Amino acid sequence: MLINQKTTLESLDGITKTLSNKLAKADIVSVADYLNVKKYVLTEELELNDKEISSISDAVNSFIEITHNKEEEVEEVIENTEDNIELDSTVEEQNIEAVEEIIEDDEEQMKNQLKK
């Protein structure tokens, strides 16, 4: 279960306190609870009308869409950061190799001078 599905229905825009209290009577308090409930529980046991069910569904769908978009943005930032780290590592490796070549050249020149 996604952590975001633990979000309470009461905290979503479009769900009134009254509606939230009706849902709580059937232990439907989170997004996950609502997604797992059978429609007959809403219509027969809780006696919710179509307008109430639609408002809950709209609020939950909106929440899921917003959350999903945020997750995609975060994943994109992570991927871009990983790409930049890889590029930085490559540049650093190239710099290290260049420095090592300079050191080797210097050492060789010193050896040549000592031979003279």
C-alpha positions as CSV (number, residue, x, y, z in Angstrom):
1,M,0.0,0.0,0.0
2,L,1.3,3.4,-0.8
3,I,1.9,5.7,2.1
4,N,-0.3,8.3,0.5
5,Q,-3.3,5.9,0.7
6,K,-3.2,6.3,4.5
7,T,-4.3,9.9,4.0
8,T,-7.5,10.5,5.8
9,L,-10.6,11.2,3.7
10,E,-11.5,14.1,6.0
11,S,-8.3,15.9,4.9
12,L,-9.3,15.9,1.3
13,D,-10.9,18.9,-0.4
14,G,-14.5,18.2,-1.2
15,I,-15.3,15.9,1.7
16,T,-17.3,17.5,4.5
17,K,-17.0,16.7,8.1
18,T,-20.5,15.2,8.1
19,L,-19.7,13.0,5.1
20,S,-16.4,12.0,6.8
21,N,-18.3,11.0,10.0
22,K,-20.8,8.9,8.0
23,L,-17.9,7.0,6.4
24,A,-16.1,6.6,9.7
25,K,-19.1,4.6,11.0
26,A,-18.1,1.8,8.6
27,D,-14.4,2.2,9.4
28,I,-13.8,4.0,6.1
29,V,-11.3,6.7,7.2
30,S,-8.5,6.7,4.7
31,V,-8.1,6.7,0.9
32,A,-7.1,3.0,1.0
33,D,-10.3,2.2,3.0
34,Y,-12.4,4.0,0.4
35,L,-10.7,2.3,-2.5
36,N,-11.3,-1.1,-0.9
37,V,-14.9,-0.7,0.0
38,K,-17.8,-2.3,-2.0
39,K,-20.3,0.1,-3.4
40,Y,-23.2,-1.6,-1.6
41,V,-21.6,-0.6,1.7
42,L,-21.9,3.0,0.6
43,T,-25.4,2.8,-0.8
44,E,-27.1,0.3,1.4
45,E,-25.3,0.3,4.8
46,L,-24.4,3.9,5.0
47,E,-27.3,5.1,2.7
48,L,-25.2,7.6,0.8
49,N,-26.8,9.2,-2.2
50,D,-25.2,9.4,-5.7
51,K,-24.1,13.0,-5.1
52,E,-22.3,12.1,-1.9
53,I,-20.6,9.1,-3.5
54,S,-19.6,11.3,-6.5
55,S,-18.1,14.0,-4.3
56,I,-16.0,11.4,-2.4
57,S,-14.9,9.7,-5.6
58,D,-14.0,13.1,-7.2
59,A,-12.0,14.1,-4.1
60,V,-10.1,10.7,-4.0
61,N,-9.4,10.8,-7.7
62,S,-8.2,14.3,-7.5
63,F,-5.9,13.4,-4.6
64,I,-4.5,10.4,-6.4
65,E,-3.9,12.4,-9.6
66,I,-2.1,15.2,-7.7
67,T,0.0,12.7,-5.7
68,H,0.9,10.7,-8.8
69,N,2.1,13.8,-10.6
70,K,4.2,14.8,-7.6
71,E,5.7,11.4,-7.5
72,E,6.6,11.6,-11.2
73,E,8.2,15.0,-10.6
74,V,10.3,13.6,-7.7
75,E,11.4,10.6,-9.8
76,E,12.4,13.0,-12.6
77,V,14.5,15.1,-10.2
78,I,16.1,12.0,-8.8
79,E,16.9,10.7,-12.3
80,N,18.4,14.1,-13.4
81,T,20.5,14.2,-10.2
82,E,21.8,10.7,-10.8
83,D,22.7,11.7,-14.4
84,N,24.5,14.8,-13.2
85,I,26.4,12.7,-10.6
86,E,27.4,10.2,-13.3
87,L,28.6,13.1,-15.5
88,D,30.5,14.7,-12.6
89,S,32.1,11.3,-11.8
90,T,33.2,11.0,-15.4
91,V,34.8,14.4,-15.4
92,E,36.5,13.8,-12.1
93,E,37.9,10.5,-13.4
94,Q,39.2,12.3,-16.5
95,N,40.8,14.9,-14.3
96,I,42.4,12.3,-12.1
97,E,43.8,10.5,-15.2
98,A,45.2,13.8,-16.6
99,V,46.9,14.6,-13.2
100,E,48.3,11.0,-13.1
101,E,49.7,11.5,-16.6
102,I,51.3,14.8,-15.6
103,I,52.9,13.2,-12.5
104,E,54.2,10.3,-14.6
105,D,55.7,12.7,-17.1
106,D,57.3,14.7,-14.3
107,E,58.7,11.6,-12.7
108,E,60.1,10.5,-16.0
109,Q,61.7,13.9,-16.6
110,M,63.3,13.8,-13.2
111,K,64.7,10.4,-13.8
112,N,66.2,11.6,-17.1
113,Q,67.7,14.6,-15.4
114,L,69.3,12.4,-12.7
115,K,70.8,10.1,-15.4
116,K,72.6,13.1,-17.0
